[in-house]
Amino acid sequence: MHQIYSREATRAEIELIHDSALWDQYEANMTLPLAQLKTLSHDLELSSSLYLNHASTFCARLSCGSVVEMCSAVASGRVHNGFAIVRPPGHHAEPGAGFGFCLYNNVAVSTRVLLDRPLGAPDRVERVMILDWDVHHGNGTQRAFWDNKQVLYISLHRYENGTFYPGTSFGNYDQVGGESARGTSVNVPWPCSGMDDGDYLHAFQHCIMPIAYEFAPDLVIVSAGFDAAQDDMLGGCLVSPAGYAHMTHQLMALAQGNLVVALEGGYTLDAISRSALAVVRTLLGDPLPPLPRGTACSLAAADTVRRVIRAQAPYWVSLRTALEYGPSAVPNSLTASTLNAATTDAVHGAALTHVTDSTTDAAAAQISTTPSAASVACIPTPELLLDARAARLWKRHQLLPIPTHAGLQRNQALCSSSLMLPTTQTLVIFVHDLANLHKDVQGAPYVADSADALVQWAMERNYALMDLCTMVPLPLQTVRNHSHGKALAYPDDPTPSALNEQIQHIWDVYCAISPVPKVFLVGLGTGCEVLMHLITTRAIQSRVHGMVQVMGMNSIPLVPKAQRELKSWYLKHARVICPPTHPYFAWNEQASSGKRLGTVQRAHSPCPMETLVQCLPNIDSMLSTSS
């Protein structure tokens, strides 16, 4: 173990991050008489959570300079790793102001110093990863490197819808970096207190480390606040010393082990000392302590990490294979020119339709008039896809949008004009999830949407059609549900009550008064649960002649136990088709529910979209044999 000697940061170093006026203001404050300084400190406590005395700026310079020295020693190879035990902390300090006990941003200044070293300097680095596990979001560090693609900033923190300190939306998962550095700000915003080792390690394994390996930093700096530690009086989280040790050990696999841990927050000395000791022992190469018995990820953490992955997937290749949904941001290549591309491909029988496959598409026409591609990103992806699909299906089949009642979004529900014709014999009610957005090998966006194939199938047979999109991206990854009989909740779902109200409204206002005698129900993904709600709340079995449910990886909907007659009807008339790796087959999940599941079949294809297309001949057969 080697001691790195402390020094004060210079004004030139601090001004690499902070405004020169901030330095001048702090130094002027130090010359105030004690009574005036006390008054100023009281005001700053109320406005910015800052406290000052006549030694404050000296301590801040010493803290900042010490972290610079430690980072330089590690980057140059004088030591392999290190722990900077410094106060005051720094990660809340923004370029123009201090906040939250932080005057200067120690880690940000140190990072900028090393990035700006001249070529050939032994401590020069090209890429720095900053991992902030303080229980509060490091707003200052994120802001300092918002548009800098050389710095990857990752923060795990309590967020609670922006109500937890520092109390802004800047720490939400959708804050991914400036226009020139998308993906270099990664926020894991915990929605509640009580997060523990299992939650933090789940985020590390599924999100943080894949991004870190892909970024390949030359140096890793940890903003090590220990206020998320178990027994901290304010943090409200439950990370154990062993949890901190395991996170440190994973970070040591990066940057050839060049790792600096810099102390940030923490309010209970015993908790800080135990946690810091576990980190130092890990840095020294001691064996890892065992994690507490029963360590496991909570549902809140799993949901949060899924949201983070969706937000970051457009910018990190390593996350795209982990997606249960399509990316939640418009990919960079989704420009006005690609939106106007009139291309449609067929792969395995499922239509893979570019986001707009017609130059007459109203959505594309509107976007193509905008001055830059940047304005395209202002349009949320679900609304963009709905508008494009509605325009496409109007051109091909004259499907009409349902008026936006009962919480329906524009173009969320479409129908054919034959719905009200007495000569129409069959009505198909199709409830499906939102198509997933992908990129082809050239980087052009396309939508895997076999729902268009079902529409075409229905139109070719002169069937009436009612089409409802759930606005939920189709879940494609196997997720084990240890609650068995309960349905899994997926991120960004509309509330179940909203979807249920929508399908009831559509049935009551449109389908129930339609003269069409024969009804067939088709569900895809979350749409299967919506149709289950419809048949359990409306007495429609006499009109419904069949039902096909094409599942994603969501749980199979169940007929309520109390509805015995419906259970018999559902078993006879419904076909439930699941991907080959669905939990029902992989782990015998929900098998104890028996007849309430309906007739469950294994699909040939793992792709629900492809399965839907393959089911169309079976639907023909079911309709032809129904009475």
Sequence and secondary structure as in RCSB ss.txt:
>XXXX:A:sequence
MHQIYSREATRAEIELIHDSALWDQYEANMTLPLAQLKTLSHDLELSSSLYLNHASTFCARLSCGSVVEMCSAVA
SGRVHNGFAIVRPPGHHAEPGAGFGFCLYNNVAVSTRVLLDRPLGAPDRVERVMILDWDVHHGNGTQRAFWDNKQ
VLYISLHRYENGTFYPGTSFGNYDQVGGESARGTSVNVPWPCSGMDDGDYLHAFQHCIMPIAYEFAPDLVIVSAG
FDAAQDDMLGGCLVSPAGYAHMTHQLMALAQGNLVVALEGGYTLDAISRSALAVVRTLLGDPLPPLPRGTACSLA
AADTVRRVIRAQAPYWVSLRTALEYGPSAVPNSLTASTLNAATTDAVHGAALTHVTDSTTDAAAAQISTTPSAAS
VACIPTPELLLDARAARLWKRHQLLPIPTHAGLQRNQALCSSSLMLPTTQTLVIFVHDLANLHKDVQGAPYVADS
ADALVQWAMERNYALMDLCTMVPLPLQTVRNHSHGKALAYPDDPTPSALNEQIQHIWDVYCAISPVPKVFLVGLG
TGCEVLMHLITTRAIQSRVHGMVQVMGMNSIPLVPKAQRELKSWYLKHARVICPPTHPYFAWNEQASSGKRLGTV
QRAHSPCPMETLVQCLPNIDSMLSTSS
>XXXX:A:secstr
          HHHHTTTS HHHHHHHHHHTTS HHHHHHHHHHHHHHH     TTHHHHHHHHHHHHHHHHHHHH
HTSSSEEEE  SS  TT BTTB BTTBSS HHHHHHHHHHTS TT TT  S EEEEE SSS  HHHHHHTTT TT
EEEEEEEE TTTTSTT SGGGSTT    TTSTTSEEEEEESSS  BHHHHHHHIIIIIHHHHHHH  SEEEEEE 
 TTBTT TTT  BB HHHHHHHHHHHTTSGGG EEEEE   S HHHHHHHHHHHHHHHTT       TT    HH
HHHHHHHHHHHHGGG HHHHTT SS  SS  TT  HHHHT   EEEETTEEEEES   TT HHHHHHHTSSSGGG
GGGS HHHHHHHHHHHHHHHHH  EE  S TT  TTSEEE GGGG TT  EEEEEEEEE EEEE TTS EEEE T
HHHHHHHHHHTT EEEEEEEEEE   S    TTTTS    TT   HHHHHHHHHHHIIIIITT    EEEEEEET
THHHHHHHHHHHS  TTTEEEEEEE  SS      TT HHHHHHHHHHEEEEE TT HHHHS TTGGGGGGG EE
EE SSS HHHHHHHHHHHHHHHHHH  
